[in-house]
Amino acid sequence: MNWNQWREKARKQLMDGIAPAEAAWSENPAFEFAVMQRKPLVKPVIPKEFLDIAPLIAAARDPGRWNLLYRLVYRLNHENNHLLNIVTDTDVRRAMDLVKSVRKDIHKMHAFVRFKKIIIDGQESYIAWHKTEHLIMELGAPFFMRRFSDKPWSIFSPDASAHWNLKELTYAKGMAEHEFKHEDDFDEVWKTYYKSIFNPARLNLKMMKQEMSPKYWSSMPETALIHELVREVPQRLQMMATAPQVRAEVPKNISVDKMKELSKKCSVCPWAQHATQTVFGEGPLNAKIMIVGEQPGSEEDIAGHTFVGPAGRVFSEIMKELGLKRESAYITNAVKHYKWTPSEDGKARIHKKPSGTDMHACKPWLEAEIAAVKPKVIIALGATAATSILGRLVKINEARERIVQNNSFAPNIIISWHPSAILRAFDKNDAIEKRAQLKSDLERAFLLANAPSPSPYP
């Protein structure tokens, strides 16, 4: 049974008035319900909130998912049409746990699928095998259709497979991993990339396995290097300890205008020579709030202004919805140069995440800006900004729940999503949720910045 089949059957059972306790779901299409006490409905009401999460619950590898879905939709019609807002309800809590687990599995699929080139009937195609925790192929595959629409590809999992032929996305039966045997030269590219981003100073095996579970390693070529890289950690740490640490040198007690002029000549990081220009902060020097992003994007690098690219437009839309003006805050980035790598065809610049070395090199500029502006509140958008401000690795979904007070940089620090996280969201619901959270955090930051002391916020 799939979501659409369940939906049709559930609608009929609701109209017939079959209560959850009397309805026993079965994967057998010929199975019929036992009919006892009935409360018929002329037309069931299915809230949008339910339709948003129900396909995710239906994809969960949980034998009780169909009963749970029916209990929820029955209770929404007969008990409380706002049931999904009651987060302490047992059924709602279980549903949200499944939704969270399935969304995480979709995110892992998008992150860990590794395509391999293959020639089929003289045509270049791509294939991949990925182990899913839930039955998510139909939920996860459309992402690849949008991202890689110019080449035919197939993704296999134990339960199902997805196939894109440049015109249509279709689904078929799955394949066991031992049946999928194919290697290509691009496997070495993944290994080279992983080796280049592996930071021995941040090695945490427990956290690494939580983020990239070993169950995915067999289909990811770069994971073959993990044991070797872990063995080399002591040696590489020793080399890092003896290597010179490069930092920008910023004179004390200079104006922001002078600081901005000096930053144009900054060349301490290797990306200065590849960027179009230094992109410095902008805004009133008496601003109560400072917004710190991660690094300039391609459009910011060309224009020389902060937050003017796609992520910046999302930011501006949210500020406008809140009735706030960009000019009311000082806006800057933790890293001042655009870090990029050329695309395979050399026609585009692909964003690269700043490393710890990049943040370390640029931090004196950020520290000088903060010292000059003296904001009451700093809102750090994204992991790079949060790490630069707090001096430690940060998980945004956990850190944004609280305000860090009495930090050396500002009395109040708030962490939130970078607008680019909304653009990179793995589905529409994830984007909506992140956008709402960023909007809420920005509103909270501005209220806190303008609140009389002592702050009414915890």
C-alpha positions in Angstrom: 0.0 0.0 0.0 1.2 3.5 -0.7 0.1 7.0 0.3 -2.4 7.5 -2.6 -4.0 4.1 -2.0 -4.3 4.8 1.7 -5.8 8.2 1.0 -8.5 6.8 -1.2 -9.4 4.0 1.2 -9.3 6.4 4.3 -11.7 8.8 2.6 -14.2 6.0 2.0 -13.9 4.7 5.5 -14.4 8.2 7.0 -17.5 8.7 4.9 -18.8 5.3 6.1 -18.1 6.4 9.6 -15.7 3.6 10.6 -13.8 4.5 13.8 -10.1 3.9 14.2 -10.6 1.0 16.7 -12.8 -0.8 14.1 -10.5 -0.3 11.2 -7.6 -2.7 10.7 -5.2 -1.7 7.8 -3.5 -4.3 5.7 -1.0 -4.3 2.9 -3.3 -6.7 1.1 -5.5 -4.6 -1.3 -8.3 -7.2 -1.0 -8.5 -6.7 2.8 -11.9 -5.3 4.0 -12.7 -3.5 7.2 -14.8 -4.9 10.0 -17.9 -2.7 10.4 -19.2 -1.9 13.8 -20.4 1.4 15.2 -20.4 4.2 12.6 -20.4 8.0 12.5 -20.9 8.7 8.8 -19.4 11.9 7.3 -20.9 13.6 4.2 -17.6 15.1 3.3 -14.5 14.6 5.4 -12.4 17.7 6.1 -8.7 17.2 5.5 -6.7 20.1 6.9 -3.7 21.3 4.8 -1.4 20.8 7.8 -2.3 17.1 7.8 -1.7 16.8 4.0 1.7 18.4 4.5 2.9 15.8 6.9 0.9 12.7 5.9 3.0 11.7 2.9 6.1 11.8 5.1 4.4 9.6 7.7 3.3 7.2 5.0 6.9 6.8 3.9 8.1 5.8 7.4 9.3 2.3 7.8 6.8 1.7 10.6 4.1 -1.0 10.6 1.7 1.3 12.6 1.9 4.2 10.3 -1.5 3.6 8.5 -3.4 3.2 11.8 -1.7 6.4 13.1 -2.7 8.3 10.0 -6.3 7.1 10.2 -6.5 7.9 13.9 -5.3 11.4 13.2 -7.6 12.1 10.3 -10.6 10.6 12.2 -9.9 12.7 15.3 -9.4 15.8 13.2 -13.0 15.3 11.9 -14.7 14.1 15.0 -12.7 15.5 18.0 -10.7 18.6 17.3 -9.8 20.2 13.9 -6.8 21.8 15.6 -5.5 18.5 17.0 -2.1 18.9 15.2 -1.4 22.0 17.3 -1.5 19.9 20.5 2.1 18.8 20.7 1.6 16.9 23.9 -1.0 14.6 22.4 0.4 11.0 22.1 -0.6 10.5 18.4 0.6 14.0 17.4 3.9 13.5 19.1 4.4 10.1 17.5 3.5 11.6 14.1 6.0 14.5 14.5 8.7 12.0 15.5 8.1 10.0 12.3 8.1 13.2 10.2 11.4 14.3 11.7 13.0 10.9 11.0 11.8 10.8 7.4 12.9 14.3 6.7 16.3 13.5 8.1 16.5 10.4 5.9 15.6 12.5 2.8 18.3 15.0 3.7 20.8 12.2 4.0 19.8 10.9 0.6 20.4 14.3 -0.9 23.8 14.6 0.8 25.1 11.1 0.4 24.0 9.9 -3.1 27.2 9.4 -5.2 26.5 9.1 -9.0 28.8 7.1 -11.2 29.2 7.6 -14.9 28.2 4.7 -17.2 27.7 4.4 -21.0 24.4 2.9 -22.0 23.7 2.4 -25.7 26.4 5.0 -26.5 24.8 7.6 -24.2 26.4 9.0 -21.1 24.3 8.2 -18.0 24.7 8.2 -14.3 23.8 5.6 -11.7 23.9 5.4 -7.9 23.0 3.1 -5.0 21.9 4.4 -1.7 20.6 2.7 1.4 17.5 4.5 2.8 16.2 4.1 6.3 12.6 4.8 5.2 10.6 4.3 2.0 11.5 7.8 0.7 12.5 7.2 -3.0 9.5 9.1 -4.4 10.0 11.9 -1.9 13.7 12.3 -2.3 14.3 11.7 -6.0 12.6 14.8 -7.5 15.4 16.9 -5.9 17.9 15.2 -8.3 15.6 15.7 -11.2 15.8 19.5 -10.5 19.5 19.5 -9.7 20.7 17.2 -12.5 18.2 17.6 -15.2 20.6 17.6 -18.1 21.8 13.9 -17.9 19.8 10.7 -17.6 20.3 9.0 -14.2 19.0 6.2 -12.0 19.1 5.8 -8.2 18.7 2.4 -6.7 17.9 1.4 -3.1 16.9 -1.9 -1.6 13.2 -1.0 -1.8 12.8 1.0 -5.0 14.5 2.8 -7.8 14.1 6.2 -9.6 14.9 6.8 -13.3 15.2 10.1 -15.1 15.3 10.0 -18.9 15.4 13.8 -19.5 11.7 13.9 -19.9 10.0 11.9 -17.2 10.8 10.6 -13.7 9.6 7.1 -13.1 9.9 4.5 -10.3 10.5 0.8 -10.3 11.6 -2.0 -8.0 14.8 -1.8 -6.0 18.2 -3.6 -6.1 20.3 -5.2 -3.4 23.7 -3.6 -2.8 25.6 -6.7 -3.9 24.0 -6.5 -7.3 25.2 -2.9 -7.8 28.8 -3.1 -8.9 30.3 -0.2 -10.7 33.2 2.1 -10.3 34.4 5.1 -12.3 37.2 7.7 -12.3 35.0 10.2 -10.5 35.3 8.1 -7.3 38.9 9.5 -7.0 37.5 13.1 -7.2 35.2 12.4 -4.2 38.3 11.1 -2.3 40.4 14.1 -3.2 37.6 16.5 -2.1 37.0 14.7 1.2 40.7 14.6 2.0 41.0 18.4 1.3 38.1 19.3 3.7 39.1 16.8 6.4 40.1 18.8 9.5 42.0 16.8 12.1 41.6 19.5 14.7 37.8 19.0 14.6 37.9 15.2 14.5 35.0 13.8 16.7 34.3 10.2 15.6 31.1 10.0 17.6 29.7 13.2 16.0 31.0 12.2 12.6 29.1 8.9 12.7 26.0 10.6 13.9 26.1 13.0 10.9 27.3 10.4 8.4 26.3 7.0 9.7 28.5 4.1 8.8 25.5 2.4 7.1 26.0 4.8 4.2 29.8 4.3 3.9 29.7 1.3 1.5 28.2 3.5 -1.3 30.4 6.5 -0.7 33.9 6.2 -2.3 35.5 8.9 0.0 34.7 6.9 3.2 37.4 4.4 2.2 39.9 7.1 3.4 38.4 7.6 6.9 40.5 5.0 8.7 43.7 6.2 7.0 42.9 9.9 7.8 42.1 9.0 11.5 45.4 7.3 11.8 47.2 10.4 10.5 45.5 12.8 12.9 48.3 13.0 15.6 50.9 13.7 12.9 48.8 16.3 11.1 47.9 18.0 14.4 51.7 18.3 15.2 52.2 19.9 11.7 49.4 22.3 12.3 50.7 23.3 15.7 54.1 24.2 14.3 52.7 26.0 11.2 52.4 29.8 11.4 48.8 31.1 12.0 48.0 33.9 9.6 45.7 36.7 10.8 44.9 40.1 9.4 46.6 42.9 11.2 44.1 45.7 12.0 45.4 48.9 13.7 43.6 49.8 16.9 41.4 52.9 17.3 40.9 53.6 13.7 37.6 54.6 12.1 35.5 52.2 10.2 36.0 54.1 7.0 39.7 53.8 7.4 39.3 50.2 8.3 37.3 49.6 5.1 40.0 51.2 3.0 42.7 49.1 4.6 40.7 45.9 4.1 40.7 46.4 0.3 44.5 45.7 0.4 44.2 42.7 2.7 45.9 39.6 1.3 46.6 37.4 4.3 44.2 34.6 3.1 44.7 32.8 -0.3 41.2 33.8 -1.4 42.0 37.5 -1.6 43.8 37.1 -4.9 40.9 35.1 -6.4 38.1 37.4 -5.2 37.0 40.5 -7.1 37.3 42.6 -4.0 37.0 42.7 -0.2 33.3 43.0 0.8 33.2 44.9 4.1 30.3 45.6 6.5 27.8 48.3 5.9 25.3 50.2 8.2 25.1 52.9 10.9 27.9 52.9 13.4 25.5 53.5 16.2 23.3 50.5 15.3 22.0 48.6 18.3 22.0 45.3 16.3 24.7 43.8 14.1 23.8 41.0 11.6 26.8 38.7 10.8 26.6 36.5 7.8 29.0 33.8 6.6 30.9 35.1 3.5 30.1 37.1 0.3 28.5 35.2 -2.5 29.3 35.7 -6.2 27.0 38.6 -6.6 28.2 40.3 -3.4 31.8 39.8 -4.6 31.0 41.6 -7.9 28.9 44.3 -6.4 31.0 44.9 -3.3 28.0 45.0 -1.0 26.7 42.6 1.6 23.5 40.5 1.2 22.6 41.4 -2.3 22.6 38.0 -3.9 19.8 35.3 -3.8 20.2 34.8 0.0 20.3 38.5 0.5 17.0 38.9 -1.3 15.4 36.3 1.0 16.8 38.3 3.9 15.4 41.6 2.6 12.0 40.0 2.0 11.8 38.8 5.6 12.9 42.2 6.9 10.2 43.9 4.8 7.6 41.5 6.2 8.7 42.5 9.7 8.4 46.2 8.9 12.2 46.6 9.4 14.7 48.5 7.3 18.1 47.0 6.4 19.6 50.4 7.2 18.6 50.1 10.9 21.3 47.4 11.4 25.0 47.0 10.7 25.4 44.1 8.3 28.6 42.3 7.7 30.2 38.8 7.2 32.5 36.7 9.2 34.8 36.2 6.2 35.3 39.1 3.8 36.4 37.4 0.6 34.4 35.1 -1.7 35.8 31.6 -1.6 35.0 29.6 -4.7 36.1 26.9 -7.1 35.5 26.8 -10.9 32.8 24.5 -12.3 33.8 21.6 -14.4 33.3 23.6 -17.6 35.0 26.6 -16.2 32.0 28.9 -16.8 30.8 29.3 -13.2 32.1 30.0 -9.8 31.0 27.4 -7.2 30.7 28.5 -3.6 33.1 26.8 -1.1 32.5 26.8 2.6 35.1 28.9 4.6 37.5 26.8 6.7 38.7 27.4 10.2 41.9 29.0 8.8 39.8 31.4 6.7 37.7 32.4 9.7 40.9 32.8 11.8 42.5 35.0 9.1 39.5 37.3 8.8 38.5 37.5 12.5 40.5 40.6 13.3 38.3 42.6 10.8 35.1 41.3 12.4 36.4 42.0 15.9 37.3 45.6 14.9 33.9 46.1 13.4 32.2 44.9 16.6 34.4 47.1 18.7 33.5 50.2 16.6 29.8 49.6 16.4 29.3 48.2 20.0 26.0 46.5 19.2 23.5 45.5 21.9 22.6 42.4 20.0 24.5 40.3 17.4 22.5 37.9 15.4 24.9 35.4 13.7 23.4 33.7 10.6 24.8 30.3 9.7 27.4 28.0 11.2 30.4 30.0 10.0 29.1 33.2 11.6 28.2 31.4 14.8 31.5 29.7 15.0 33.4 33.0 14.5 31.3 34.7 17.2 31.2 32.0 19.8 34.6 30.4 19.1 33.2 26.9 18.9 31.3 24.6 16.5 27.6 25.2 16.6 24.5 23.3 15.6 22.0 25.9 14.4 18.8 24.0 15.2 20.0 23.6 18.8 21.7 27.0 19.4 18.9 29.2 18.1 16.6 28.2 21.0 18.5 30.4 23.4 20.2 33.8 23.8 23.9 33.8 24.7 24.4 36.7 27.2 27.4 38.6 28.4 29.6 37.4 25.5 32.8 39.5 25.1 31.5 40.8 21.8 28.0 41.9 22.8 25.6 41.6 25.7 23.3 39.4 23.7 24.1 36.8 20.9 21.3 35.1 18.9 22.1 32.3 16.4 19.8 31.6 13.5 19.7 30.1 9.9 21.6 31.8 7.1 19.0 32.7 4.3 21.0 30.4 2.0 19.8 27.4 4.2 16.3 28.3 3.1 17.3 28.2 -0.6 19.1 24.8 0.0 16.3 23.3 2.0 15.6 19.6 1.0 11.8 20.2 0.5 9.2 22.9 0.6 8.2 22.2 4.2 11.8 22.4 5.4 12.2 25.7 3.6 9.0 27.1 5.1 10.0 26.0 8.6 13.5 27.5 8.4 12.1 30.8 6.9 9.6 31.1 9.8 12.4 30.4 12.3 14.7 33.0 10.8 11.9 35.5 10.7 11.1 34.8 14.4 14.7 35.1 15.4 15.2 38.4 13.5 12.1 39.8 15.2 13.3 38.7 18.6 16.7 40.2 18.0 15.3 43.6 17.0 12.9 43.6 20.0 15.7 42.7 22.3 18.0 45.4 20.8 15.3 48.1 21.4 14.1 46.8 24.8 15.0 48.8 27.9 17.5 47.3 30.3 17.3 45.0 32.1 16.1 42.9 29.2 12.7 41.1 29.6 14.1 38.2 27.7 15.7 35.2 29.4 
